[in-house]
Amino acid sequence: MPTEINLEAVMNECRTFPGHFQSLHLATCNAASEPEASYAAYVEHEGSYYIYTSELSAHTANLAASGRCSVLFIKSEAEAKHLFARRRLTLQCTAIECHRDSPAFEPLMDMFVQKFGNFMGMMRKLADFHLYQLQPHSGSYVAGFAQAYTLEGEGLREIKHRKEQGHRSPDKATAAAMDAVKQ
């Protein structure tokens, strides 16, 4: 008999998961619609992630052109219990530039300095860098085997267990082995 899932506990785990990282994986598309993967240091503030990126980085031009990206937080291979079930949070985001003359710019840059030290004090003065707010609008969280969830709604407050289609096992032995791995 399947055990009932405590969605509130899963949501709390999901919300704290990014706090284990100093950087995020970033996926953007260039003008030719070719995907480009990258990463950036970030700070979190009021449900959004902020990155400070150089014009020398392809993702800066991609964010400016499309205003869209995907963000990934993923447990390291070395720390994961199982390579194929690494804990991860994927967020679809709207990217909005926070201009230097914006009232939010300096307080957000202060957060970068607080998190990353004096190096950011020097970097905040570099004119080729841009501050982007990555505002999540949907996402998915995978806590392990058969523990996949969708995130939706205002502030991603709605969480649903993705159980509509489970893994299909060719025989009872494979099904039993998969159930044992989930534990």
Secondary structure, DSSP 4 states (H G I P E B T S, - for coil): -PPPP-HHHHHHHHHHGGGG-SEEEEEEE-TT--EEEEEEEEEEETTEEEEEEETTSHHHHHHHHH-EEEEEEE--TTT-S-GGG--EEEEEEEEEEE-TTSTTHHHHHHHHHHHH-HHHHHHTT-TTEEEEEEEEEEEEEE-STT-EEEEESGGG-EEEE--SS-PPPSSHHHHHHHHHHH-
